[in-house]
């Protein structure tokens, strides 16, 4: 919280403002670069069914902003 408010001090803000700040921070959009890394780094474990792996891979592709 200190890093999000820097150079301000969290004690200078009200509770409602701090809750709003944290909620906004947690709901921010995922980084496209990080999302693409996770997509490309995803590997299938031997005990995972191909259909389950494909579903997980599709889910990882959602925030990657790949053009169709």
C-alpha positions in Angstrom: 0.0 0.0 0.0 2.9 2.3 0.8 4.3 1.8 -2.7 0.9 2.5 -4.4 0.6 5.8 -2.5 4.2 6.9 -2.6 5.2 9.7 -1.7 2.0 10.0 0.4 1.5 8.1 3.6 -1.4 5.7 4.0 -2.3 7.3 7.3 -3.1 10.5 5.4 -6.0 8.7 3.5 -9.3 7.5 4.8 -10.3 3.8 5.0 -12.7 4.0 2.1 -10.0 5.6 -0.2 -7.5 2.8 0.8 -10.1 0.1 0.0 -10.9 1.7 -3.3 -7.1 1.9 -4.1 -6.5 -1.8 -3.3 -9.6 -2.9 -5.3 -8.5 -0.9 -8.3 -4.9 -2.3 -8.1 -6.1 -5.9 -7.9 -8.5 -5.5 -10.8 -6.1 -4.0 -13.2 -5.6 -5.5 -16.6 -2.9 -8.2 -16.9 0.2 -7.4 -18.8 0.1 -8.7 -22.4 3.8 -9.5 -22.2 3.4 -11.6 -19.0 0.3 -13.2 -20.4 2.1 -14.2 -23.6 5.0 -15.6 -21.6 2.7 -17.8 -19.6 1.0 -18.9 -22.8 4.2 -19.9 -24.5 5.7 -21.4 -21.3 2.7 -23.7 -20.8 3.6 -27.4 -21.2 1.4 -30.4 -20.9 2.1 -32.7 -18.0 2.0 -36.4 -18.8 -1.0 -37.1 -16.5 -3.2 -34.3 -18.0 -5.6 -35.2 -20.8 -5.1 -33.4 -24.1 -8.6 -31.9 -24.0 -7.9 -30.5 -20.6 -4.6 -29.1 -21.7 -6.2 -27.5 -24.8 -8.9 -25.9 -22.6 -6.3 -24.5 -20.2 -4.2 -23.2 -23.2 -7.3 -21.4 -24.6 -7.9 -19.8 -21.2 -4.3 -18.6 -21.2 -4.7 -17.1 -24.7 -7.6 -14.8 -23.6 -5.5 -11.9 -22.2 -2.7 -12.3 -24.8 -4.4 -10.0 -27.4 -3.6 -12.4 -30.3 -5.2 -11.2 -33.6 -7.6 -13.7 -35.1 
